[in-house]
Amino acid sequence: MAQQPEPELHPEALKGKRVVICVANPYMKDDGIGTSVASELRKLDLGSEVFVYDYQAMDLAMLSYFQHASKVIIVDALKSNSAPGTVSKYSVTSREDPFLKLPNLHELQLFDIMDIANNTGVLPHSSVIIGIEPKDCTFGEGLTERVAAAVPIATAKVVEELKSL
């Protein structure tokens, strides 16, 4: 099956679409899980209304993906103090302590990006994060065994989310 080409990265290209953003740094071992999940999702027939991105940065440009999408699903390695390889789903809501000042742009974390999107009205009402607990995010390539075993589980959770609006 041929892989779907990524569309132009402008807000109108994503209007009404369901967008899966797989955040990853494939040179930081388990932090590369997003790349593996994106690869598995691209093997599936998800339809023309779904766009899968392998996003290897954490910056404000990520907000452009949200603006006109009908649903946003973010896949990322997230530390939650669970066992390595644990796959969790988080609904995106405003934090009690909202994002009040912009930190150094080189220090943005996923929750900072989501707060900015939420507080500026860019975030679609239907947004979730599929987080996978990493074991090792040190320099190097390849996932640890337990995190690699979580790739099909995380992929299935994304597909399940894509089916619900």
Buried (B, 14 or more C-beta within 10 A) or exposed (E): EEEBEEEEEEBEBBEEBBBBBBBBBBEBBBBBBBBBBBBBBBEBEBEEEBBBBBBBEBEBEBBBBBBBBBBBBBBBBBEEEEEBBBBBBBEBEEEEEEBEEEEEEEEBEBBBBBBBBBBEEBBBEBBBBBBBBBBBBEEEEEBBEBBBEBBEBBBEBBBEBBEEE
